[in-house]
Amino acid sequence: MPQDKAGGQYADFASIWHTADQFVFDFAAMTAPPSAGTAADGHEATVYEAQVVTRVRVPASQAIEIMKALGAQLDAWEGETGRR
């Protein structure tokens, strides 16, 4: 791993979307507390102000492997911490 990447990047918000061929993970850091607002359709909504810190694109087939790995890590974390 390159030394400048070893520390990672903090993100407390993620947006996930897809195209026909790939999944896109936008990881963001909140820049202000959530606030009440109005969505484009006029409904009440919670507004989150955040700055995208990194975007990761993966082939659709890899998204399945990411879900499996995340599930395994969540199970291990729950077992270690007792939290759900």
Rosetta blueprint (number, residue, H / E / L):
1 M L
2 P L
3 Q H
4 D H
5 K H
6 A L
7 G L
8 G L
9 Q L
10 Y L
11 A L
12 D L
13 F E
14 A E
15 S E
16 I E
17 W E
18 H E
19 T L
20 A L
21 D L
22 Q E
23 F E
24 V E
25 F E
26 D E
27 F E
28 A E
29 A E
30 M E
31 T L
32 A L
33 P L
34 P L
35 S E
36 A E
37 G E
38 T E
39 A L
40 A L
41 D L
42 G L
43 H L
44 E E
45 A E
46 T E
47 V E
48 Y L
49 E L
50 A E
51 Q E
52 V E
53 V E
54 T E
55 R E
56 V E
57 R E
58 V E
59 P E
60 A H
61 S H
62 Q H
63 A H
64 I H
65 E H
66 I H
67 M H
68 K H
69 A H
70 L H
71 G H
72 A H
73 Q H
74 L H
75 D H
76 A H
77 W H
78 E H
79 G H
80 E H
81 T H
82 G L
83 R L
84 R L
